[in-house]
Amino acid sequence: MRKLLLRTLIISLVFLTSCSSGFLFNFIEGEDLLSERNFINIAHRGASGHAPEHTMVAYELGKEMHGDFIEIDLQLTADEEIVVFHDDYVDRVTNKSGEVESFTLKQLKQLDVGSWFNKKHPSRASAAFEDLRVVTLEEILDYFGDDLNYYLEIKETENIDLLLKKLYEILHDYDLIERKDRKAQIVIHSFHYEYLLQIHEDEPDIPLVQLIRFRRKANLSNDRINTIKEYAIGIGLNHKRLSRKFVQKIRRSGLLLHPYTVNDKKRMRQIIGWGVTGMSTDFPDRLHEVLEDLKAGR
């Protein structure tokens, strides 16, 4: 026990030295992932730098590459099923066109959402990526169960009440709503504060993160920060809009800070040093390597 405590203390001191902001991450085994003292690696759309986004292959890689959470975009089909898809339209990642919500699940299942990756990234192409299919949220939960943590994004939709009703049913069916005897396994984030307010009212035990778009360097008034704290545990924003001063202001407010989508290792180290509490990345393996280097004092 004394050796374990000493090891934890050494790791903490090393990482504190590497973080010029003075914020401390302990990396203690069993620590709540959403603690202010911890740092989370969010695999953006799975390990989407290595495999086609929002496919089982990408999620598997995200898990293998030490993603603490897998980021998943949720949309509703024409026949009221929740599928995982980022864009409002299918055009970018399939050879068809049209709005996701205009397709039935059966129609979406006929689309190839993997081959585009091989064409766009020939150096990372694989025959295994050809003819991959759209997946539903329930298929993901059936496959991974408790082996993953899920970072869910609610996309803009005219059917928000129906989507949330379906989502609550699924999360309760799979026993994923946070309980007092277990740490959170899901986070929900969205750019639409009205969606988050509704979720907070309906299911107050679900941790929420407010996504914000900034056109210039990020800045929030104290009043806005306090309003966000009433329903959310943190905020997310484009990492390019960050400044050290803003990071420190948010951290001192008690909110978590999860910028997106950070793929450069030098930038990862920089904003970790500023004090962010996690980040999303297409390359969770890169972020894991950075964190391991920092823990080792490299």
C-alpha positions, 0 to 999 in steps of 0.5 A, a space after each residue: 500500500 505504501 508503494 502504491 501511495 508513493 507511486 501515485 504521489 510521484 506521478 502527481 508531482 511529475 504531472 504538476 511540474 509539466 502543467 504550467 497552469 498549476 492544475 493537477 491531474 492524478 491519474 489514480 486508478 478508479 478515480 471518477 473519469 469526470 472528476 476535476 482531478 482527472 483527464 479524459 481521452 475522448 475518441 472522436 467518432 471512434 478512432 476516426 483518424 484510423 478507420 471510417 467514422 462511426 463504424 464498429 471498426 472505429 469504436 473497437 480501435 477507439 477502445 484499443 487505443 485507450 479512449 476513455 469515452 467514445 464520442 457518438 453523434 445521434 440522429 433519428 431515422 424516418 421510422 424513429 430509430 436512433 442511428 449514429 451519423 455525424 452529418 445531416 446528409 449522407 452525401 459525404 460518406 456514402 455514394 447516395 444523397 439525402 438527409 439522414 432523417 429522410 431515410 428509414 433504418 432499412 434504407 440506411 443499412 443499404 448504404 456503404 459508409 466505409 469505402 469513402 475512407 479508403 479513397 480519401 486516406 489511401 495510406 490508411 486504407 484497408 479492405 476491412 473498411 469496404 462495405 461497412 454499414 450504419 449502426 444504431 445506438 442499440 447495436 453499439 450498446 449490445 456489442 460493447 455494453 459496460 466495456 465502453 463509456 459513451 459521449 453522446 451528441 444530440 444533433 439539431 432536429 425537428 423531432 427533439 422530443 421524440 429523439 429524447 424520449 427514445 434515448 431515455 428509454 434506451 439508456 434506462 433499458 441498458 442501465 446507463 443512467 448514473 446511479 449513486 453506487 456507480 460512476 457515470 458511463 455516459 455524457 451528453 453534449 450539444 450545441 443546443 442549450 435548450 436540449 440540454 436544459 430539457 435533459 437536465 429537467 427530465 434526467 438530472 443524473 445525466 452529466 451534460 456538457 455545453 458545446 459552444 462555437 466561438 468565432 474568435 478567441 473564447 470568452 465567457 462572462 461570469 454570468 454565462 458561466 454561472 448559468 451553464 453551471 446550473 445544468 452542465 458539468 463542463 463546456 466543449 469548444 474548438 481547441 483553436 479558440 482556446 487561450 491559457 487565460 480562458 482555460 484557467 477561468 473555466 477551471 477556476 469556475 469548477 466546470 470541466 473543459 473538453 476541447 475538440 478535435 485535437 490531433 497534433 501531439 504538440 498542441 495536445 501537450 500545450 493545452 494539457 499544460 494549460 489545464 484542460 480536463 480532457 479532449 476529443 481526438 481522431 487519434 486517441 493513440 496519440 493522446 494516450 502516448 502524450 499522457 504516458 510521456 507526461 506521466 513519465 516526466 518526458 
